[in-house]
């Protein structure tokens, strides 16, 4: 079965969709990505859709589902590379993608994820005396 690669980059996961997603592949991506968030403890998910010229209502729903499930697992979701026609289509379909942040490209998306991460405190630095 065909799968979309998911790369781990520090505390983030990067998915670059290079092919048109048919329904089964989109569902597999959703499942694989949520499993990876859980398994790795990733704090952010970046989905690059710059190669997609069309996103239908099903794919919009999948992106929204990924964001909602990732949020439950304490991870932010950023979609990057959205073509103007895709943005127009999503709005016309009534899919505002609540919980999904957007950025123009991967670099800006990674910066957005990094900026949204709270500073990690080191529990060893706390003196309990």
N, C-alpha and C positions, 0 to 999 in steps of 0.2 A: 504494500500500500504506500502511496506517495505521501510524504510528510514535508512540512515547512520547517527548515532548521531554526532552532532557538539557541542563541548564543548568550553565554553568561559573561557580563563585563562588570567586574566588581560586584556591587550589590544590585545591579540591574540586569534585566534580560532584554535582549534585542532580537526582534523578529523583522526580517525584511521580506515582504511578500513580492515575489518576482513574477508570479504567474496568476492568471485569472483563477479565482477560487470557485470551484463548484461546491455545492452544498455539503457533501460528505467531507471534503478536504477542509472546509471552514469549521465544521463540527470537530474534526480531528485536531485542528489547530487550537480551538478553544479548550478542548480537554487536555492536550499536551501542555499548553501554556499554563493552565491553572495547576496542573501536577508539578510543573517545574517551579512555579512560585512557591508552592508548599514545600517541595523537596529542598530547594536551595535557600529558602528564607529571603528571596529577593525583595527589595524594598521598592522597586520600580520596574515597569514594563514599558518598553518603547516599541511601537509598531510602526514600521516604515511602509507606507502605502504609495510611495511616489511612482511606482511602476504601474499602478492601477488607473485606468482611464474611466472605469465604471465601477460603482459600488451600488448594489441593489439593496432593497429593504432587508433581505435576509442577512447580508454581510454587515449592514449597519446594526442590526440586532445583535449579531455575534460580537461586534466590537463593543457595544454597550454591555453585553453579558460579561465579556472579559474584564471590563473596567469594574463592574459591580462585584464580581467574584474576587478580583484582585484586591479591591478595597476591603472586603471582608477579611482577606488574608494579610492586611496591613501593607499593601503595595499600591502605589500610584500608577496610573496609566496615561501615557502620552502617545498621541498619534501624530506622525510627522509626514510631510511630503504630500499633503492632500492637494489634488488638482482643483482649480476653481470649479470646474464642471461637477466634480464629486461633491464639493461643499454645497453647491446649489441643489443638486439632486437630493442630498440628505435632508436639507431644510424643506424642500418641496414635498418630500415623503413624510414629513413630520417627525423626523428622527434627530432630535437635538443632541443626542449622545451625552446625556447627563453623566457627570463623573469622569468624562474623558477630557483631558487637557490636550491642546494642540500646539504644534510649533512648525515652523517652515521647513526645517531640515533636521537631520540626525544630530548635528552638533548643538543646535539650539535646544533640541529635545533633551539631550543629555544634561545640558546646563540647567534646564528647567527642573528636571528630576533631582539633580544635585541640590538646587536651591530649595526644593520642597522637603528635603530630608532634615529632620531635627538633628541637632548636634548630639552625637553619641557620648554618653558619660561613661567613664571607666569606673566600674564598681570597686576596683582595687584601690582607687585613690581616696575612697571614703573611709574615714577613721571612725569606728564604732565605739571608741572608748568614752 
